[in-house]
Amino acid sequence: MPSLFPATTEPVTTQEVLLAAEKMDPAKRPRHQPTVKVLETVTERNEPVAEVCAHCGQAKSEIGSEKSKRFEYIASNDIRHEIFRPKFACPCGESGVSIAPAAASD
């Protein structure tokens, strides 16, 4: 039976190919916000008003939180304000999720 692949008489050779380095266009570079050197951190925790289920009267359990950051510059000091707003929900699942309202932006 004849072979499907013809026999090669010469050994396979490899060739090194050098490609020129691509220069990245400055307009296409990803832009990053400069990292701020934080000297002081003020942390706030805003609790929701309703911590009791309106449906069954049980205390709601914390199921997570939302976190936001605000940076402030005061006389050569950088201050980071972190505001945590915990989320509460009742184990019965009937009354939904309670969370404090978001702070107004300055």
C-alpha positions in Angstrom: 0.0 0.0 0.0 1.4 3.4 -0.9 2.1 6.0 1.8 -0.1 9.0 2.2 2.8 11.2 3.0 5.8 11.3 0.6 9.2 10.7 2.1 11.2 13.8 2.5 14.8 13.7 1.3 15.9 16.9 3.0 15.7 17.5 6.7 13.3 20.2 7.8 15.0 23.5 8.4 14.0 26.3 10.7 14.6 29.9 10.1 14.9 32.6 12.8 12.7 35.6 12.0 13.3 38.9 13.8 10.4 41.3 13.9 10.7 45.0 14.7 9.3 45.9 18.1 6.0 47.7 17.9 5.8 51.1 19.4 2.6 51.8 21.3 0.8 54.9 20.3 0.5 57.3 23.3 -3.1 58.0 22.4 -3.9 54.3 22.8 -2.2 53.8 26.1 -4.5 53.0 29.0 -5.1 55.9 31.2 -4.8 55.4 35.0 -5.8 57.8 37.7 -2.8 58.9 39.7 -2.4 57.1 43.0 -3.1 59.5 45.9 -0.8 59.2 48.9 -3.4 58.9 51.7 -2.3 60.3 55.0 -5.5 60.0 56.9 -8.6 57.8 56.5 -12.0 58.7 58.0 -14.4 55.8 58.1 -18.2 56.3 58.5 -20.9 53.6 58.9 -24.4 54.7 58.0 -27.1 52.4 59.3 -30.5 52.0 57.6 -33.6 53.2 59.5 -35.6 50.0 59.3 -33.8 47.1 60.9 -37.0 45.2 61.7 -39.0 43.3 59.1 -42.3 45.0 58.5 -43.8 41.6 57.4 -42.9 39.3 60.3 -41.3 41.5 63.0 -38.0 39.7 63.1 -34.7 41.6 63.2 -33.0 41.9 59.8 -29.6 40.4 59.3 -26.7 42.1 57.6 -26.2 40.6 54.1 -23.5 42.9 52.7 -22.6 46.6 52.4 -21.9 49.2 49.8 -18.7 51.2 50.0 -17.9 54.6 48.5 -14.8 56.8 48.7 -14.4 60.6 48.7 -11.1 62.3 48.7 -10.5 65.7 50.3 -7.6 68.1 50.2 -7.1 70.3 53.2 -3.9 72.4 53.6 -1.5 69.9 52.1 -3.2 66.9 53.7 -5.0 64.2 51.7 -7.9 62.7 53.5 -9.9 59.7 52.3 -13.4 59.3 53.5 -14.8 55.8 53.3 -18.6 55.4 53.8 -20.0 52.0 54.5 -23.7 51.4 54.1 -24.6 47.9 55.3 -27.5 46.1 53.7 -30.0 44.3 55.9 -32.6 41.7 54.9 -35.0 39.5 56.9 -34.6 35.7 56.9 -38.2 35.4 55.8 -37.4 37.1 52.6 -40.7 39.0 52.4 -39.8 42.6 53.2 -36.8 43.2 50.8 -33.5 44.8 51.6 -32.9 47.9 53.8 -29.9 50.3 53.2 -29.2 53.8 54.3 -29.6 56.5 51.7 -26.4 57.5 49.8 -24.7 60.6 50.9 -25.1 63.7 48.8 -22.0 64.6 46.6 -20.2 67.7 47.6 
